[in-house]
Amino acid sequence: MGVEYKDYYKLLGVSRSASKEEIAKAYKKMARKYHPDLNPNDPDAEARFKEVNEAHEVLKDEEKRRLYDQLGPDWQHGQSFQGAQGHRYANFGGGAGFDSSGFSDFFDMIFGNAGAGGYRHSSGFGPDPFGNFSARQRKGRDVEAQLTLTLEEALKGGKKSLTLQGQGGGDSRRLEVSIPAGVREGAKIRLSGQGDPGMGGGPAGDLYLRVRLAEHPVFHVDGSDVLVDVYVAPWEAVLGAAVRVPTLDGEVQLKIAPGTGSGKKLRLRGKGLGPAASRGDQYVRIQIRVPENPSPEERELWEKLAAVSGFNPRP
């Protein structure tokens, strides 16, 4: 059976006189373009990725490149070359075993196959017997999960335990996460080596926890600012008052000026979300609440007030 000739220079898009630097630059560009992690479920890209690594494996090494160049572009005589010289290259690489599983027959014919005792590629990048990187050892995929925090947890930070469920209902595992103080909605917390396991001995991927802020029963979030509604009686709004107001740091006393209308916002600087040096603000929205069922005496007083007051809310 004939063996397809592969023009490694053409695969990398370089000339046959290209320098080592030009070959390395072209390889990095092509490897990024066809990397399986960037082209999931694309067998054509994966095949091209293997070819690009195969081409680089040969052309980056002066001796291998010289042997490859000796074959010439006409590969139809390749089998006769193997018959006469195949043994010469069977253990190329200083005697270290090398299994070119996943590489082309053309690569095997030039550089041989070290057999079962040789180093086997996995996927991606990893050390090989030539002291460089193989084409099939690969880091595990990064994983992203959602981490829901209360506003208080996001503001103060600290340790938080969470349970991750394995794919397909597999075994769960518990992790302790360090939450940075002042973390914001949408931020990502990286846990190194907690993603999917690597392939062929490659390192595990990373776990990225995307922060989501849970709804709060008291505060409403607007970026780094928070808003809280505070209810006052009509006479407090008219005469002024000092009321207790909740914040993420605990209650504070807020002075309401006389004549404060419903819907007016008062600002508490630095009482919002974010890191200590750049926290947002808290806005207190005044809401006037009236008695729903006044007593007969209260009703009489309201009627007297209505009779003597010249105030017109609808000028």
KEKE-3310 file (N, C-alpha, C; in steps of 0.2 Angstrom, whole numbers, plus 5000, padded with zeros to 4 digits):
npx = (5004:5003:5011:5005:5013:5018:5020:5029:5033:5024:5012:5015:5016:5028:5043:5055:5068:5066:5070:5074:5068:5057:5050:5046:5038:5028:5023:5017:5007:4999:4996:4988:4977:4971:4969:4962:4955:4950:4942:4931:4923:4926:4932:4940:4948:4955:4962:4971:4978:4985:4993:5000:5008:5015:5023:5030:5037:5047:5053:5059:5070:5087:5093:5083:5076:5085:5086:5073:5072:5080:5072:5065:5052:5045:5036:5032:5042:5044:5042:5052:5062:5060:5062:5076:5082:5075:5078:5088:5082:5075:5076:5077:5082:5091:5091:5081:5064:5051:5034:5025:5011:4996:5002:5006:5008:5019:5027:5031:5038:5049:5055:5053:5046:5046:5040:5031:5037:5040:5039:5023:5012:5000:4988:4987:5000:5015:5030:5042:5053:5062:5065:5056:5040:5025:5012:5000:4998:4988:4982:4969:4952:4946:4934:4918:4908:4894:4894:4885:4883:4879:4875:4882:4892:4899:4904:4912:4920:4931:4932:4923:4913:4909:4900:4904:4896:4899:4900:4886:4880:4890:4903:4903:4912:4920:4925:4935:4933:4942:4935:4938:4938:4925:4922:4914:4898:4898:4911:4926:4932:4947:4951:4965:4969:4958:4949:4943:4951:4968:4973:4982:4992:4993:4991:4978:4964:4958:4946:4934:4925:4910:4904:4889:4877:4865:4848:4843:4834:4832:4840:4843:4853:4863:4875:4889:4883:4870:4853:4840:4824:4817:4804:4794:4784:4770:4771:4785:4791:4787:4791:4804:4816:4826:4831:4833:4844:4846:4862:4875:4885:4879:4867:4864:4862:4851:4849:4834:4829:4818:4803:4805:4802:4792:4800:4812:4830:4843:4861:4873:4889:4901:4896:4892:4895:4910:4928:4937:4944:4937:4923:4906:4891:4878:4861:4847:4830:4817:4801:4785:4773:4756:4744:4733:4721:4715:4712:4696:4700:4712:4708:4700:4709:4717:4707:4706:4718:4718:4708:4714:4726:4736:4742:4745:4746:4746:4750)
npy = (4994:5011:5026:5041:5056:5069:5086:5095:5108:5115:5112:5120:5132:5138:5142:5131:5135:5140:5148:5142:5150:5156:5144:5140:5151:5150:5138:5140:5149:5141:5130:5136:5140:5128:5121:5108:5112:5124:5121:5113:5097:5096:5087:5089:5100:5094:5084:5092:5099:5088:5085:5097:5097:5086:5090:5100:5093:5087:5097:5106:5100:5099:5087:5078:5085:5086:5073:5071:5080:5074:5064:5071:5078:5069:5056:5044:5034:5030:5018:5010:5016:5014:5000:4999:5007:5008:5002:5010:5021:5017:5018:5032:5046:5046:5034:5033:5027:5029:5031:5033:5034:5039:5048:5051:5038:5041:5048:5038:5030:5037:5040:5029:5016:5014:5004:4994:4996:5010:5028:5034:5045:5056:5068:5085:5095:5090:5084:5075:5061:5068:5079:5090:5094:5083:5078:5074:5073:5082:5096:5095:5101:5117:5121:5129:5135:5141:5152:5156:5170:5178:5196:5200:5190:5193:5205:5205:5194:5179:5162:5148:5134:5122:5111:5100:5092:5078:5075:5068:5063:5059:5055:5067:5081:5090:5107:5120:5137:5152:5167:5183:5198:5210:5206:5206:5205:5193:5192:5181:5167:5158:5141:5133:5118:5111:5107:5098:5081:5079:5072:5058:5059:5073:5089:5093:5103:5120:5126:5138:5149:5158:5172:5175:5186:5184:5187:5199:5201:5214:5224:5232:5229:5239:5239:5244:5250:5250:5250:5255:5254:5265:5267:5281:5290:5301:5313:5313:5315:5328:5335:5331:5319:5307:5291:5273:5265:5251:5244:5236:5234:5234:5242:5260:5277:5289:5305:5313:5327:5340:5341:5332:5324:5310:5297:5303:5302:5298:5299:5287:5287:5276:5264:5254:5240:5231:5232:5238:5250:5256:5256:5256:5266:5268:5270:5278:5277:5287:5283:5287:5282:5279:5279:5265:5262:5273:5278:5284:5297:5300:5302:5313:5323:5323:5328:5341:5346:5346:5355:5367:5368:5375:5369:5363:5349:5347:5358)
npz = (5000:4996:5002:5008:5003:5014:5013:5024:5025:5018:5026:5037:5031:5027:5018:5010:5014:5026:5042:5059:5068:5060:5057:5070:5074:5064:5067:5080:5077:5068:5077:5087:5079:5075:5087:5097:5109:5105:5095:5097:5094:5081:5069:5058:5061:5072:5066:5057:5067:5072:5061:5060:5071:5069:5058:5064:5073:5065:5057:5067:5071:5067:5062:5059:5050:5040:5036:5032:5021:5012:5006:4996:4985:4978:4983:4978:4978:4990:4997:4993:4998:5012:5012:5010:5019:5031:5043:5048:5054:5064:5078:5080:5089:5099:5105:5114:5117:5106:5101:5088:5087:5081:5072:5055:5042:5034:5043:5052:5043:5040:5053:5061:5072:5089:5096:5108:5120:5120:5122:5123:5115:5121:5122:5116:5123:5129:5138:5128:5122:5115:5122:5120:5115:5115:5104:5109:5123:5135:5143:5155:5152:5156:5168:5172:5184:5194:5208:5221:5231:5246:5249:5260:5262:5250:5252:5264:5262:5264:5270:5261:5260:5248:5238:5224:5211:5202:5184:5176:5187:5195:5208:5221:5227:5240:5242:5248:5247:5245:5247:5240:5248:5245:5232:5216:5207:5194:5193:5192:5201:5202:5203:5204:5195:5198:5188:5174:5173:5166:5150:5146:5156:5157:5165:5176:5172:5176:5188:5186:5196:5194:5200:5208:5214:5227:5228:5240:5255:5260:5254:5238:5223:5213:5203:5210:5220:5233:5237:5249:5256:5267:5279:5285:5296:5293:5301:5304:5292:5290:5301:5303:5309:5318:5312:5313:5302:5291:5286:5276:5285:5297:5308:5307:5313:5305:5300:5296:5287:5291:5281:5272:5257:5251:5242:5241:5240:5251:5254:5259:5261:5255:5259:5251:5240:5236:5235:5250:5248:5238:5239:5235:5236:5248:5246:5253:5252:5255:5261:5264:5275:5279:5292:5291:5297:5306:5323:5331:5337:5331:5318:5320:5323:5311:5303:5308:5305:5291:5289:5293:5287:5274:5264:5247:5239:5225:5216)
capx = (5000:5007:5010:5004:5018:5016:5024:5028:5034:5017:5008:5016:5016:5034:5047:5060:5074:5064:5074:5071:5063:5051:5046:5043:5033:5022:5020:5013:5001:4994:4994:4983:4972:4968:4969:4956:4951:4947:4938:4927:4919:4928:4937:4945:4953:4959:4967:4975:4982:4990:4998:5005:5013:5020:5027:5035:5042:5052:5057:5062:5076:5091:5095:5077:5074:5090:5084:5066:5074:5083:5067:5062:5045:5041:5036:5030:5047:5045:5042:5058:5067:5060:5065:5083:5085:5070:5081:5092:5079:5070:5077:5080:5081:5096:5090:5075:5059:5046:5029:5022:5004:4993:5005:5005:5013:5025:5032:5033:5043:5056:5058:5052:5041:5050:5036:5027:5041:5042:5035:5017:5009:4993:4985:4989:5007:5019:5037:5043:5059:5067:5065:5052:5033:5022:5006:4994:4997:4985:4979:4962:4948:4944:4927:4915:4902:4891:4895:4880:4885:4875:4879:4887:4898:4903:4907:4917:4925:4932:4931:4916:4914:4904:4900:4903:4893:4902:4896:4882:4878:4896:4905:4903:4918:4919:4930:4935:4935:4943:4932:4941:4933:4923:4921:4908:4894:4901:4919:4928:4937:4950:4954:4970:4969:4951:4944:4943:4958:4971:4974:4989:4996:4993:4989:4971:4962:4956:4939:4932:4918:4908:4900:4882:4874:4859:4843:4843:4827:4832:4844:4843:4859:4864:4882:4893:4879:4865:4847:4836:4818:4815:4797:4793:4777:4769:4774:4792:4793:4786:4795:4811:4817:4832:4829:4839:4844:4851:4867:4878:4889:4875:4862:4867:4857:4851:4845:4830:4828:4811:4800:4808:4796:4792:4804:4819:4836:4849:4867:4878:4895:4906:4892:4889:4899:4916:4934:4937:4947:4933:4917:4901:4887:4871:4856:4841:4825:4812:4794:4780:4768:4751:4740:4727:4715:4716:4707:4692:4703:4717:4704:4698:4715:4718:4702:4707:4724:4716:4705:4718:4732:4735:4747:4742:4751:4745:4750)
capy = (5000:5017:5030:5048:5061:5075:5092:5098:5115:5117:5112:5126:5138:5141:5140:5125:5138:5144:5147:5139:5155:5156:5138:5140:5156:5147:5132:5142:5151:5135:5126:5140:5140:5121:5117:5105:5115:5130:5119:5107:5093:5097:5082:5091:5104:5090:5081:5097:5100:5083:5086:5103:5095:5081:5094:5104:5088:5085:5103:5109:5096:5099:5080:5075:5090:5084:5066:5072:5084:5069:5060:5074:5079:5063:5051:5037:5029:5030:5011:5007:5019:5011:4994:4999:5011:5009:5000:5015:5026:5014:5021:5039:5050:5045:5027:5033:5024:5034:5028:5038:5032:5045:5052:5048:5032:5044:5050:5031:5027:5041:5039:5022:5015:5011:4998:4994:4999:5017:5033:5035:5052:5057:5073:5092:5096:5088:5082:5069:5059:5073:5085:5095:5093:5079:5081:5071:5075:5088:5098:5095:5107:5121:5121:5135:5134:5147:5152:5161:5173:5184:5202:5201:5186:5196:5211:5203:5188:5174:5155:5146:5127:5121:5104:5100:5086:5075:5074:5062:5061:5055:5057:5074:5083:5096:5111:5126:5142:5159:5173:5189:5204:5215:5203:5209:5201:5192:5190:5174:5165:5153:5136:5129:5111:5108:5106:5091:5078:5079:5066:5055:5062:5080:5092:5095:5110:5124:5128:5145:5150:5164:5175:5178:5189:5182:5192:5201:5203:5221:5228:5231:5231:5243:5240:5244:5254:5247:5254:5252:5259:5266:5270:5285:5292:5308:5319:5312:5318:5335:5338:5329:5314:5302:5284:5268:5262:5245:5244:5229:5234:5235:5248:5267:5282:5293:5311:5315:5334:5342:5343:5327:5321:5302:5295:5307:5298:5301:5294:5285:5286:5270:5259:5249:5234:5232:5232:5243:5256:5258:5253:5260:5270:5266:5275:5277:5280:5288:5281:5289:5277:5282:5274:5262:5262:5278:5278:5290:5303:5302:5304:5320:5327:5323:5332:5348:5348:5347:5361:5373:5368:5378:5365:5360:5344:5347:5365)
capz = (5000:4995:5008:5006:5005:5017:5013:5030:5024:5016:5031:5041:5027:5026:5013:5012:5017:5032:5048:5065:5071:5056:5058:5077:5073:5060:5071:5085:5074:5066:5082:5090:5075:5075:5093:5098:5114:5102:5089:5100:5090:5074:5068:5053:5065:5076:5061:5055:5073:5073:5055:5061:5076:5066:5054:5068:5076:5061:5055:5072:5073:5061:5059:5057:5044:5035:5033:5028:5015:5007:5002:4990:4985:4975:4988:4976:4979:4997:5000:4992:5003:5018:5012:5010:5025:5036:5050:5050:5058:5068:5085:5080:5095:5104:5108:5118:5114:5103:5098:5084:5087:5079:5067:5049:5040:5032:5049:5054:5038:5041:5059:5064:5078:5094:5099:5114:5126:5118:5124:5119:5115:5123:5117:5118:5123:5135:5136:5124:5123:5112:5126:5118:5117:5111:5101:5112:5130:5135:5149:5155:5150:5161:5170:5175:5188:5197:5215:5223:5237:5249:5249:5266:5260:5244:5255:5269:5259:5269:5268:5260:5258:5243:5235:5217:5209:5196:5178:5175:5194:5198:5215:5223:5231:5244:5241:5252:5243:5248:5244:5241:5251:5240:5225:5213:5202:5187:5194:5192:5206:5199:5207:5199:5195:5200:5182:5171:5173:5159:5146:5145:5161:5157:5171:5176:5170:5181:5189:5187:5199:5192:5206:5207:5220:5228:5230:5247:5257:5262:5249:5230:5220:5207:5202:5217:5225:5236:5239:5254:5257:5274:5280:5290:5297:5290:5305:5304:5286:5290:5307:5304:5313:5317:5312:5312:5295:5290:5281:5276:5291:5303:5308:5308:5314:5299:5302:5291:5288:5290:5275:5267:5254:5249:5236:5241:5242:5255:5252:5264:5257:5256:5263:5246:5238:5233:5240:5255:5246:5232:5240:5232:5241:5250:5245:5257:5249:5260:5259:5269:5276:5283:5296:5287:5301:5312:5328:5330:5339:5326:5312:5321:5322:5304:5300:5310:5301:5284:5289:5295:5282:5267:5259:5241:5235:5218:5214)
cpx = (5004:5006:5010:5010:5015:5021:5024:5029:5027:5012:5009:5016:5022:5038:5052:5066:5072:5069:5070:5066:5057:5047:5043:5037:5027:5019:5015:5006:4996:4992:4988:4976:4968:4968:4963:4952:4947:4942:4935:4923:4920:4934:4942:4950:4958:4965:4973:4980:4987:4995:5003:5010:5018:5025:5033:5040:5048:5056:5061:5069:5080:5092:5089:5075:5079:5088:5077:5068:5077:5078:5065:5055:5041:5041:5034:5035:5048:5046:5049:5063:5067:5063:5072:5086:5081:5074:5085:5089:5074:5070:5079:5078:5085:5095:5084:5069:5054:5041:5025:5015:5000:4996:5005:5010:5019:5030:5035:5039:5050:5059:5057:5047:5045:5046:5033:5031:5042:5037:5029:5014:5002:4990:4987:4997:5010:5026:5037:5050:5064:5068:5061:5044:5029:5016:5000:4993:4994:4982:4972:4958:4946:4936:4924:4909:4900:4892:4890:4882:4880:4879:4884:4893:4903:4907:4913:4922:4926:4931:4924:4917:4908:4905:4899:4901:4897:4898:4892:4880:4884:4897:4905:4910:4917:4926:4929:4937:4937:4940:4935:4936:4932:4922:4914:4904:4898:4908:4920:4933:4940:4953:4959:4969:4963:4946:4945:4950:4961:4971:4981:4994:4997:4990:4981:4970:4960:4948:4938:4925:4916:4903:4894:4880:4867:4854:4843:4836:4826:4835:4843:4850:4859:4872:4885:4888:4873:4859:4843:4830:4817:4809:4797:4786:4776:4772:4782:4795:4792:4790:4802:4812:4824:4830:4835:4838:4848:4856:4871:4883:4886:4871:4866:4861:4857:4846:4841:4828:4820:4809:4803:4802:4797:4796:4811:4824:4841:4855:4871:4884:4899:4902:4889:4894:4905:4922:4934:4939:4942:4926:4912:4897:4881:4866:4849:4835:4819:4805:4790:4774:4763:4747:4734:4721:4716:4710:4702:4696:4708:4713:4702:4703:4717:4713:4703:4713:4722:4712:4709:4724:4731:4740:4743:4747:4751:4745:4749)
cpy = (5006:5022:5037:5053:5067:5081:5096:5106:5118:5117:5118:5132:5142:5139:5134:5128:5141:5143:5144:5144:5156:5150:5138:5145:5153:5142:5135:5145:5146:5131:5129:5139:5133:5117:5114:5108:5121:5128:5112:5103:5095:5093:5084:5095:5099:5086:5086:5098:5094:5083:5092:5101:5090:5085:5097:5099:5086:5091:5106:5106:5096:5092:5077:5079:5088:5078:5067:5075:5079:5065:5064:5074:5073:5057:5044:5032:5028:5023:5008:5010:5016:5004:4994:5002:5011:5007:5006:5020:5023:5016:5028:5043:5048:5038:5027:5031:5029:5030:5033:5037:5039:5050:5048:5042:5035:5046:5043:5029:5031:5039:5033:5022:5011:5005:4999:4997:5007:5021:5034:5042:5051:5062:5080:5092:5093:5085:5075:5067:5064:5079:5091:5093:5088:5082:5078:5071:5081:5089:5097:5101:5111:5121:5127:5133:5141:5146:5158:5163:5178:5190:5203:5196:5190:5202:5209:5198:5183:5167:5152:5139:5126:5113:5104:5093:5084:5075:5068:5059:5057:5057:5064:5075:5089:5101:5117:5132:5149:5164:5179:5194:5209:5212:5205:5204:5200:5190:5183:5173:5158:5148:5132:5122:5107:5107:5099:5088:5079:5073:5064:5058:5069:5083:5093:5102:5114:5125:5135:5146:5157:5166:5177:5180:5187:5188:5193:5203:5211:5226:5227:5233:5234:5244:5239:5247:5249:5252:5251:5257:5259:5270:5275:5287:5299:5314:5319:5316:5325:5338:5336:5323:5311:5295:5280:5265:5256:5246:5237:5228:5234:5241:5255:5271:5287:5299:5313:5323:5335:5344:5338:5323:5313:5302:5299:5302:5301:5296:5293:5283:5280:5264:5254:5243:5236:5232:5238:5250:5259:5256:5258:5263:5266:5271:5273:5281:5281:5287:5283:5284:5280:5277:5271:5263:5267:5277:5284:5297:5305:5305:5311:5325:5328:5328:5339:5350:5349:5354:5368:5374:5371:5375:5362:5355:5344:5355:5366)
cpz = (5000:5001:5005:5008:5008:5016:5019:5030:5022:5021:5036:5038:5027:5020:5015:5015:5023:5038:5053:5068:5067:5057:5065:5077:5070:5064:5076:5083:5072:5072:5086:5086:5075:5081:5095:5104:5111:5097:5092:5094:5082:5072:5063:5057:5069:5072:5059:5061:5073:5067:5057:5066:5073:5062:5058:5071:5072:5059:5060:5074:5067:5058:5056:5050:5039:5032:5029:5021:5010:5003:4996:4990:4982:4979:4985:4976:4986:5000:4999:4996:5010:5018:5013:5017:5031:5043:5052:5054:5063:5076:5085:5086:5100:5108:5112:5114:5111:5099:5094:5083:5086:5074:5061:5047:5038:5037:5051:5049:5039:5047:5063:5069:5083:5097:5105:5120:5125:5122:5120:5120:5118:5119:5120:5117:5130:5133:5132:5124:5119:5116:5124:5120:5112:5108:5104:5119:5131:5142:5149:5154:5157:5162:5173:5178:5192:5205:5217:5230:5240:5249:5254:5264:5255:5247:5259:5266:5265:5266:5267:5257:5253:5240:5228:5215:5203:5190:5178:5182:5197:5205:5216:5227:5234:5243:5246:5248:5247:5244:5245:5243:5245:5233:5222:5208:5196:5188:5194:5197:5203:5204:5203:5200:5197:5194:5180:5171:5166:5156:5145:5149:5161:5163:5170:5174:5177:5182:5190:5190:5197:5197:5204:5214:5221:5230:5238:5249:5259:5256:5242:5228:5214:5206:5208:5222:5228:5238:5244:5255:5265:5275:5286:5290:5294:5294:5305:5298:5286:5295:5307:5309:5313:5317:5311:5305:5294:5285:5281:5282:5298:5303:5310:5309:5308:5301:5295:5292:5287:5283:5269:5264:5252:5242:5236:5243:5245:5254:5258:5261:5259:5260:5258:5246:5236:5238:5245:5252:5240:5233:5237:5238:5243:5249:5249:5254:5254:5257:5265:5269:5281:5287:5292:5291:5307:5317:5327:5332:5334:5320:5314:5320:5315:5300:5301:5306:5294:5284:5289:5290:5276:5262:5254:5238:5228:5215:5206)
residu = (MET:GLY:VAL:GLU:TYR:LYS:ASP:TYR:TYR:LYS:LEU:LEU:GLY:VAL:SER:ARG:SER:ALA:SER:LYS:GLU:GLU:ILE:ALA:LYS:ALA:TYR:LYS:LYS:MET:ALA:ARG:LYS:TYR:HIS:PRO:ASP:LEU:ASN:PRO:ASN:ASP:PRO:ASP:ALA:GLU:ALA:ARG:PHE:LYS:GLU:VAL:ASN:GLU:ALA:HIS:GLU:VAL:LEU:LYS:ASP:GLU:GLU:LYS:ARG:ARG:LEU:TYR:ASP:GLN:LEU:GLY:PRO:ASP:TRP:GLN:HIS:GLY:GLN:SER:PHE:GLN:GLY:ALA:GLN:GLY:HIS:ARG:TYR:ALA:ASN:PHE:GLY:GLY:GLY:ALA:GLY:PHE:ASP:SER:SER:GLY:PHE:SER:ASP:PHE:PHE:ASP:MET:ILE:PHE:GLY:ASN:ALA:GLY:ALA:GLY:GLY:TYR:ARG:HIS:SER:SER:GLY:PHE:GLY:PRO:ASP:PRO:PHE:GLY:ASN:PHE:SER:ALA:ARG:GLN:ARG:LYS:GLY:ARG:ASP:VAL:GLU:ALA:GLN:LEU:THR:LEU:THR:LEU:GLU:GLU:ALA:LEU:LYS:GLY:GLY:LYS:LYS:SER:LEU:THR:LEU:GLN:GLY:GLN:GLY:GLY:GLY:ASP:SER:ARG:ARG:LEU:GLU:VAL:SER:ILE:PRO:ALA:GLY:VAL:ARG:GLU:GLY:ALA:LYS:ILE:ARG:LEU:SER:GLY:GLN:GLY:ASP:PRO:GLY:MET:GLY:GLY:GLY:PRO:ALA:GLY:ASP:LEU:TYR:LEU:ARG:VAL:ARG:LEU:ALA:GLU:HIS:PRO:VAL:PHE:HIS:VAL:ASP:GLY:SER:ASP:VAL:LEU:VAL:ASP:VAL:TYR:VAL:ALA:PRO:TRP:GLU:ALA:VAL:LEU:GLY:ALA:ALA:VAL:ARG:VAL:PRO:THR:LEU:ASP:GLY:GLU:VAL:GLN:LEU:LYS:ILE:ALA:PRO:GLY:THR:GLY:SER:GLY:LYS:LYS:LEU:ARG:LEU:ARG:GLY:LYS:GLY:LEU:GLY:PRO:ALA:ALA:SER:ARG:GLY:ASP:GLN:TYR:VAL:ARG:ILE:GLN:ILE:ARG:VAL:PRO:GLU:ASN:PRO:SER:PRO:GLU:GLU:ARG:GLU:LEU:TRP:GLU:LYS:LEU:ALA:ALA:VAL:SER:GLY:PHE:ASN:PRO:ARG:PRO)
# end
